[in-house]
Amino acid sequence: MSTLFQDIIVFTILAVALVFLFKKYIWKKKAKKACGTDDCGCH
Amino acid sequence: MSKQINVALIGNPNTGKTSVFNALTGLNQQVGNYPGITVEKKEGICKLPRGVKAHIIDLPGTYSLNASSLDESVVIELLLNKNDKDFPDVAVVVSDVENLKRNLLLFTQIKDLEIPCLLVVNMADRMRRKGITLDIGYLEQQLETKIAVISTRKNEGIENLKQQISNYKELSVKPCLNASEIDTEYFNRLQKAFPNQLLYKLWLVITQDVNFGKTDRKDIDAIASFKTKSKGDLKRLQQKETIKRYQFINNVLKRGQTIDITQATDVRTKLDRILTHKIWGYVIFFFILLTIFQAIYDWSSVPMDWIDSSFASLSNWVKETFPGGGKVTDLIAEGIISGLGGIVIFIPQIAFLFLFISILEESGYMSRVVFLMDRIMRRFGLSGKSIVPLISGTACAIPAIMATRNIESWKERLITILVTPFTTCSARLPVYLIIISLVIPEGRILGLSYQALTLMLLYLIGFGAAVGSAWILNKVLKIKSKTFFVVEMPNYKVPLFKNVALTVLEKTKAFIFGAGKIILAISIVLWVLASYGPGEQFNNAENIITEQYAAQDLTEDELQQKIASHKLEHSFIGLTGRAIEPAIRPLGYDWKIGIAIVSSFAAREVFVGTLATIYSVGSDDEETIKNRMAGEVNPILGGPLFNFASGISLLLFYAFAMQCMSTLAIVKKETNSWKWPTYQFVIMTAIAYIVALLSFQFLK
């Protein structure tokens, strides 16, 4: 395998890993609901 | 195509609902979350007679349909929303033969929603011992339902239960209580305003603080012809409803259930007298903990060594089998396999930890611990209920922080949320285990290994830090609140093997796959950062080192090692590590440990995987993670990098530091503010840094 081709594979895998981490920690779905009690501070 | 029906398993806590779920679904089950919220959702598939398949949902335990927590509101929301894809074709209400009266309150409420409802009387094997007899025919007639008497412990009655579920269409949907009896005038007005709606459903929508999908409370308030009552009046009507239900249940049980106290044997009282004793209770709890930590070490060393050497061999095999693969082969062998090896190795110890926790919970002992610890907790401004998050925090701080929702007082709940991350979670375990194995000798005292005692001490330090900071927070936080402590003490039971095995399997799977994906992704990123670098020093490393050592008589292997080390030092990761090194050197760490600490902010267990990846880069030896770490030399002081002083410093750093992004996110969510997670992060990190600094400087 040529060095360029290897680099392409490595950086593609890196991009997939970064997208996964980004989605896991930064781009998260927001919760919709409150917890149900009045004094919990989340209303 | 076979037909599939939805079955909801509902019941009070401690009725053996999960045992029924396990008996019906076996291994055909999966655990997830309800959409948008972090309440655990367990579902599974069960084959019923006549080729019918049942999709079974194990709903969170609830005492009634009057929600006081998010878990309970999940049950109500599902039962009130016919358009939900999980809306049950039949509700299976699980009750415990010894607490039938209390369990029937929930049953009557669900039946009044006109959902086909089947009553399961579980723990039937205890009936004779407790002197209980049931007139099933009479109960079925009065409750207008079918009753399945089962014993999940003895695996009795399960086939009959499946048969009865498949016959759900024959179940009556006639309510137990006429809702308008609660307040005739009010309910007549309600029915007039909403003629096409079920009266009891409307009543629940009005009285519950739940965000219903279809029938919103605001819609009811918007109807001009109907004026609802004040909160206080509604509460009084709820109490009236509960009294009416208990009147009905008492009448039914008067003839349907007989309890002969003279026949009852009472082992429970005798056991409680010892296990909750003000001195012996604590002594026994302490020895149970000691046994657990000793067993974790003794039983798991063989499988751990095997896993460690297997991953080292696998990595080596990949390199030897695909020598022309270049960077791709290196990424697989040094990045992915080494990173994953760093987490898989801890499967035995984590499985043993959950095995013991599960046995303690299943046996009913954990509730005694809650009761026992309440006496101590009160002195530190915590509730007895705080012990549940603190104990479940040994698995993970995230569900533990969510478990604080049943603490009524906001001050006590906030304190519990803030101190729970001090408890030793399972993510800290891999870090502790590897460092302890490197710096604590293998000797024994009174048959107990030093390593097991150190691990136990770290758990006690975590617990001590939690209660100590709770005491300070109780003095500092100026929030007024009142509280009370109520805990249900279930009967003692011999743990069911199936339940324990499924819990261990599920928790270990969640740990490995939850953390595994993150570790795999971080290992890839770290490997790339360690294998690429800017400038001449990295790109021309071979020439620089060859020239530098030309005069010395180095073997080919030694030369290659010098080149790899030089490249790593000038790679992207090496440069980053060097930048933070001045801040961590006083703690006894080098830049490689610094990188592992920074990356483990994503999840603590990443620490070991990171070091495994960093130490693997450029290494051709078939060495285990532990051996590689043991071979690292301190560049300044000489000698092993992981020695007693730096090891203790690292252990204490991890014992106190808030190294978990997900925990901060959940604290933000539960307190609805960034203020508390920010305080938590800054204070915990500062404590960790100071304690680690003092310990290293004192011990070096």
Boltz contact constraints between the chains, C-beta under 6 A:
constraints:
  - contact:
      token1: [A, 6]
      token2: [B, 326]
      max_distance: 6.0
  - contact:
      token1: [A, 6]
      token2: [B, 327]
      max_distance: 6.0
  - contact:
      token1: [A, 6]
      token2: [B, 328]
      max_distance: 6.0
  - contact:
      token1: [A, 9]
      token2: [B, 328]
      max_distance: 6.0
  - contact:
      token1: [A, 10]
      token2: [B, 327]
      max_distance: 6.0
  - contact:
      token1: [A, 10]
      token2: [B, 331]
      max_distance: 6.0
  - contact:
      token1: [A, 13]
      token2: [B, 524]
      max_distance: 6.0
  - contact:
      token1: [A, 14]
      token2: [B, 528]
      max_distance: 6.0
  - contact:
      token1: [A, 17]
      token2: [B, 521]
      max_distance: 6.0
  - contact:
      token1: [A, 17]
      token2: [B, 524]
      max_distance: 6.0
  - contact:
      token1: [A, 17]
      token2: [B, 525]
      max_distance: 6.0
  - contact:
      token1: [A, 20]
      token2: [B, 521]
      max_distance: 6.0
  - contact:
      token1: [A, 21]
      token2: [B, 521]
      max_distance: 6.0
  - contact:
      token1: [A, 25]
      token2: [B, 661]
      max_distance: 6.0
  - contact:
      token1: [A, 31]
      token2: [B, 36]
      max_distance: 6.0
  - contact:
      token1: [A, 31]
      token2: [B, 37]
      max_distance: 6.0
  - contact:
      token1: [A, 32]
      token2: [B, 36]
      max_distance: 6.0
  - contact:
      token1: [A, 33]
      token2: [B, 37]
      max_distance: 6.0
  - contact:
      token1: [A, 33]
      token2: [B, 211]
      max_distance: 6.0
  - contact:
      token1: [A, 35]
      token2: [B, 70]
      max_distance: 6.0
  - contact:
      token1: [A, 35]
      token2: [B, 405]
      max_distance: 6.0
  - contact:
      token1: [A, 36]
      token2: [B, 67]
      max_distance: 6.0
  - contact:
      token1: [A, 36]
      token2: [B, 69]
      max_distance: 6.0
  - contact:
      token1: [A, 36]
      token2: [B, 70]
      max_distance: 6.0
  - contact:
      token1: [A, 36]
      token2: [B, 73]
      max_distance: 6.0
  - contact:
      token1: [A, 36]
      token2: [B, 209]
      max_distance: 6.0
  - contact:
      token1: [A, 39]
      token2: [B, 410]
      max_distance: 6.0
  - contact:
      token1: [A, 41]
      token2: [B, 671]
      max_distance: 6.0
  - contact:
      token1: [A, 41]
      token2: [B, 672]
      max_distance: 6.0
  - contact:
      token1: [A, 42]
      token2: [B, 672]
      max_distance: 6.0
